Amino acid sequence: MATIWKSTNPETNKANKNTISGTMLSSWSRQQKLAMLASFVILGLLLAVSACSKQSPKPALVSVSSATSNSPTPGAAALSVTTPTAVTAPAPAKKTRKKRPANVTYSDVTSGVSFLYPRKFALISGDRAQPQIAAVSMDDVPMNFVQPGGVTVATVALPGGSYPGTDFASAFFNVNVNRSVSKQECERFALVDTRNADGEAVDAEKVKIGETDMETTSNFSAAAMKQTETQYYHSYDHGACYEYVLGLGTAGYGIKDGVEPVNRDKVFAKLEKILATVKINPVETEHSAEPAIATIAAGKE
């Protein structure tokens, strides 16, 4: 066993320590010295960063707090995504009732006549279209051609209760056509205007209804309980004379209590609106239709 001698002299010990340290440092390689130096540098940087972070903690907290307040929390985002939304059933589509037009179009291929009339008015066409006035004889509303051969096309009548509290009985718009008269004869009327005090015939007046030039005259008859006023219009189109009759029948004024005379101008204004819509289309005869039929047949072959 080896014996170690320890000196009790402090100076001797100090000298020995310095000698050992110097011997150890001198024995280290250059790489070990550089590694030790780098360790000290890294340690110093870490201490400096730690000191800076401790000196300014508040601004970091404020910036984090502001960022947190502006952005939704993860929990809220999760709730907004996972919360199921209520699915509402689509409301059933309401069926809208289409309003029917106020006016109706009448068109007759045989005579070529077409016109508009209010839907609430009554239309009669064909053989039964002879105009009738309530409480007035049929003979009081004759055709007004200078030659026979007239045919009634259609009649439109106002509803009976159109003017309650008045002596209004009925009113109508009537269309007749006569292909047996010339253009000059169409400009004249068989009946005289009885409104003339002398009873002499009054020459027909030339008027323009819409875009059509017409001749017009009127007739008036009165009795104790009924009155009839008719206005006649003639126009010559496509080789035929067309007659339009506007009629008004009244009864009861001066006999029944509470009955006032109807405003005749308003009644005739409604009938004149129908007259203004009249159009005459060319009528195809048998001779004019044959070439068209032949053409169609040739196209099919």
Secondary structure, DSSP 8 states (H G I E B T S, - for coil): ---------HHHHHHHHHHHHHHHHHHS-HHHHHHHHHHHHHHHHHHHHHHHHHH-HHHHHHHHHHHHHHS--HHHHHHHHHS------------------SEEEEE-TTT-EEEEEETTSEEEEGGGG----TTS-GGGS----SSS--EEEEEEE--TTSSTTB-EEEEEEEEEEESSS-HHHHTS-SS--TTSTT------EEEEETTEEEEEEEEEEE-SSEEEEEEEEEEEETTEEEEEEEEEEEE-TTTSTT-B---HHHHHHHHHHHHTT-EE-----HHHHHHHHHHHHHHH-
